[in-house]
Amino acid sequence: MIWSIEESLPREKLRQIQTSRLIETVSKVYANVPLYKKKFDEIGLKPEDIKSIDDISKLPFTKKQDLRDSYPFGLFAVPNSQLVRIHSSSGTTGKPTVVGYTKNDINVWAEGIARVLTMGGVTNNDIVHIAYGYGLFTGGLGLHDGATLVGATVVPSSGGFTSRQAMLMKDFGATALACTPTFAMHILETAEQEGYDINRDFKLKCGIFGAEPTSRGLKDELAKRWGISYHDIYGLSEIIGPGVAGSCKHSNDLHIFEDHFYPEIIDPETLKPLPYGEKGELVITSLTKEALPIIRYRTGDVTILNAELCDCGRTQIKMKNIMGRVDDMLIVNGVNVFPSQVEHALSNIKEITLNYQIIVEKKGYLDKLEVMVEVTEDMPMDSIGALEQLQKKIQAELLNSLFIHSSIKLVEPRTIERSQGKAVRVIDKRSLK
């Protein structure tokens, strides 16, 4: 099943669409976004220099820092009167990355989600249980609008409350589950512990999973134990949210919806484009975004593009599952975390120093984040009550800044090993086998 005709267009027809949309986008950002006008002028590029999708390599890159520097609405290409929604992520230095949507942007976003759900066989006869977080993050509401467009019944359960998730999935007869893969496994294990019979009590037929790196082993185990087909979904809030790409039943790779999002692979060192089949950094240009059109956005995600035709009939480019990052970002239970975010939160607490380490490991199928931090010289290490209060204070600060739970380990001054070079801030004990 294919949702829209654009997914299976002949390549030449698709290129024509990409060219016309790129030309329009370039003209729009030059006229309406000061940052892009400045970037274009600095390299002597005019909108009329872009005559084909092949000219995309002439355009400057956009980085996450550009969004931070333009906080809150500096990259928006439309007046606020045309905005219908704003989303954001947690900020590295207290300021979030802000993205905006016009009514048409929401429609495009829902279209992308509808395509992925259709890959999973979801129709208007299905009940979609959405356990991605709702709110300023893009996961829950993005899946919600796409499932509504398909005509499915939506259960907007959001995250957490694992026992309740299992109960609602059983009682409401959910046939599709949308959440992070680790949370899907957590729900399953909780259901088994509480005495549910997975095959008898649940009606799931597919899962739409994303927001974090996942091993082939976990995917296979989820598919087998839930008795479902497993479908990846990929996206970034800076581009639009989840729904930039998804996997069908015929391939483990993800189809990129390149009539809306044009993909490139570049060498992260030289910034030169790489051909299909070579590993590098994924760069995406939005072709239809109105509120926040974005040019050659460096995602930081490492992958491979391939142009091999798929048995599903879709002709759009596929990408491998994300293989890693070119920066120091961590993904912890679906939430993006930078060490600089942790450091900024810790800097607000006077009883500790900024000598710290972030330790991430697996607890079952969930990620566990521990922050080990040195206290100041005058902090009494023999006062259990004072230490417990300080731990709670740090936990609350990190939760408020990162929207993620963590455990805190307080250690004496000069306990954390110093490095002769760059400080070792992150110890990632997870492994993807």
Secondary structure, 3 states (H helix, E strand, C coil): CCCCHHHHCCHHHHHHHHHHHHHHHHHHHHHHCHHHHHHHHHCCCCHHHCCCHHHHHHCCCECHHHHHHCCCCCCCCCCHHHCCEEEECCCCCCCCCEEEECHHHHHHHHHHHHHHHHHCCCCCCCEEEECCCCCCCCHHHHHHHHHHHHCCEEEECCCCCHHHHHHHHHHHCCCEEEECHHHHHHHHHHHHHCCCCHHHHCCCCEEEEECCCCCHHHHHHHHHHHCCEEEEEEEECCCCEEEEEEECCCCCCEEECCCCEEEEEECCCCCCECCCCCCEEEEEEECCCCCCCCCCEEEEEEECEECCCCCCCCCCCEECCCCEECCCCEEECCEEECHHHHHHHHCCCCCEEEEEEEEEEEECCEEEEEEEEEECCCCCCCCHHHHHHHHHHHHHHHHHHHCCCCEEEEECCCCCCCCCCCCCCEEECCCCC
